[in-house]
């Protein structure tokens, strides 16, 4: 039902607006004992390009810099053209995240890179961001690790998370980034050990009329089924993102970024 009918936001916009910040605490069963926790900022689906350029990218970067976060996590679909892609990553250089900056690519990123022969990994590296394509990063914290896995996007890539967390221990937090929304019953593209999953792609439907969106009438290929298109279901977040596809309009789907407090579940609560 969460794909067919989605509660609309009281929101309408033409053009681009800076996103609202959703604050959320994510309780993790697997994390170091006596760990004080960490904060992560999750940003997805900026879609810089024909409808938003350098000035919007600067404003967004300023907004992100003002949010204290240990980790920056990026969920794909950053720009529509090569020129806009360069602008986006130039602005991301100024974002500070003491424990690291990590990203997956979206379908628009993969398509743009193919069309304009871009080296996305190198562009991100210049901004201090590590691109994860069916790969894992390890952030060492006292008493354990934060494991951040990232799977490839569906349309042009081959998402495979089967080896991302198999060697994880009890003191290792396990966070999966996927541009495309994933479902627990589909095994998170093989990363079944993931404890928290952060996704984007859907824009919350982008146009939500009385709870019905393009996904309600079968939008998206069956090869990549979408379970829910906005918000949290358990520890799986599908972000409505920031930008727009095809038309610079959002109805009933406000733009959002997510300030997430990562916390260890107390032993007494397990």
N, C-alpha and C positions, 0 to 999 in steps of 0.2 A: 504493500500500500504506500510505502514511503517513496516509491518511484512514481506511482500514478497520481497521488495527491500530496502536495507539499504545502504546509502552512505558509501563506504569503506574509512578507513584511509590509508594514505600512510605509511604502517607499516608492518613489518614482524619480528618475533622473534622465536628463539628456546630456550627453557628453560624459566626461570623467569627473569624479569627485574623490577626494582622499577617503580612505576607508575608515570605518569604525574599528575600534580595538575591542575584541572579545577576550576577556580574561577568564582562564579556566585552570583548575588544578587537576593534574593527571596522576592518579595513584598507581604506582608500579609495585608489583609483587617482587620482581627481581631487581635488586639494586643493592649497593653496599650497605652493610649494617651501620647504623648511626650516621648515615649520610644526611647532610643538611639540605640536600636537594639542589636544584638548579633551575634556571629559567630559559625557555626557548621561545623564539619569535618565529612564527610560521607565516610565510607570505607566498601566495600563489596567484597565477593568472593575471599578470599585470597588463599584458597585451599592448605594450607600447608600440606606436606606429602611426597609422593615418589619423587617428582621432586624439592622440596624446603624444607629445614629444618631450623635448629636453626640459621645458619648464615644469611639466607635471612630474617627470622623473626626479628633478631636484626637490620639489615639494615632498614627494614620497620619501626620498632619502632623508630629508630633514625630519620627517615624522618618525621614521625608523630609528634614527640616531637618538631621538628623545626617549625611547623606550629601553630601559636597562634590561639587557638579556645576555646570558652567558653563551648561548648558541643561536646562530641564525640558520633557519631551515627554509629552503626555497623549493616550491612545488611545481615549477615548470610553466611554460607558455609566457615567457618574459617579453617577447617582442614579435612583431609581424614581418619586419624587414631587417636586412643586414645593418643598415645605418642605425635603426632604432635599437638593435641588439647591442651595438657598440656603445651607444649612449647609456643604455641601462646598466651595463657592467662598469662603465666609467663611474657612474654615480654610486654603485655598490661598493666601490673601493673604500669609501669613507665610513662605512658601517663597521662599528667595532663589536666584536664578539669574542671574549677572552678564550672560550673553549672551541672556537672554530665556526666556519661558515660552510654549509654543505647544500648541495642542490641535486635535483634530478631534472631531466629534460622532458618537456612536453611535446605533444604532436606538432604544434606550431614551430617549436624550436627545431625539431628534427627536419621538418619540411623546409624551413628557411635555410638551415645549414646545407641541405642538399642542393637547393636551388641556387644559392649564392656562394657555395664552396667555403663555408665558414668552419673554423676549428673552435667549436664551442668550449671544449676543455681548456684550450689555451686562453681564450677570452676570459673565462671564469677565473682561471689561475691568476691572471693579472689583477683581478679584484680580490684575491685572497680566498676564493671559493673553490671547494673541491667538488667536481662533478662525479656523481655515483651512478654508474651504469651497470646494474647487476653486480654491485660491489658494496663493500662495507668500510666504514671509517671507525676507528677506535679512539675514544676520548678517555684518557686515564684520569680517574678521580680517586681520592683516598679510599682504599678498601675495595676497589673494583673498577669497572669500566662502564661508559655509556657507549653502546654499540649502535651505530646509525647505518642502517642498510638502505640502499636505494635501488629500485628496479627500473628498467627501461620502460618507455611508453609503448602503448599498444599498436598504434596505427602504422608506424614505420619501423619500430624496433621489435625486440623479442624479450619481453619481461620474464625474468627467471630469478626467483629469490631462494631457490632450494638450498644453497650453501651459505646463506648469509649469517645464520645464527646457530648452526648445528653444534658448534663447540662452545656456546655460551654457558657460563657458570651461574651459580645462584646469585652472585654479587654483580652480575652484568645486566644493566638495563638494556632493553631491546626495542628500538624505535625504527619503524619502517617508513620510508618516503616513497610514495607512488603518485605520479601525476594522475593516473587514471584511478577512479574509485574502485576499491576492491571489497570483496565480501568474505566474511569468515568462512562461509561454507565452500568458497572457492579456494581456500587455503592461502590467501594473500599472495598469489602467484608462486606458491611453494614455500613462502617464508612463514610457515605455520607457527614457528616459535616466537614470532613478533608479539609483543605485548601492547604496543601502541602503534597505530597506523595513521599517517597524515596524508591526505589526498587533496586534489583540486579538480580542475577540468570542467566541471558542470556549470559554474557561475551561479549556482543555486537555481538553475533553470533560466536565468537571465530575464526572461519574460514570464512572469507568474500571474496568470489571470484567474482569480478566485480559487487558487490552489492547483491549477492545471498549468503545466509547462510543456515545452516540446518533448520532454521525456515521457509525458503521459500518453503520447500518441505514437510511441515507438522510435523516437530519435535515438541514434547510435546503433552500430552493427551488433548483431547478436554474438559475434565472436568475443566481444568485450562487454559482458553484461554489467549493468550498474545496479547495485543494491539500493542505495539511497543517494540523494543528490544534494543534500544540504544538512550541515550540522553534525552533531555527535550521535552515534549509536554505540553505547558502551565506550570503548577506547578507540573507536574509529571515527576520525573527523573527515568530513568532506567540506572543504572550505568553499564559500561562494566566490572567493577571490576578489579582484579589484576591477579588472577591465571588461571589455565587451568584444564579442565576435560578430562580424557581419554588419551589425547596426550599433551605433553608439548610444544605446538606450538600455536602461534597466527598469523593470517594473516588478514590484513585489519581491525583489532580491537585492538587498542592500550590500554594498561592497564591504568586506571585512578582512582584517588580519587578526592573528591570534597570538596572544601573550600567554604562554602555557607554563605553569609552575609544575615542575617534575618533583614528585615526592615519593618516598618509600612508604608502603603500607606498614603500619606498626605490626610487630609480630603477634600482638594480642588480637589483631583484626583478621589475621590470616586463617 
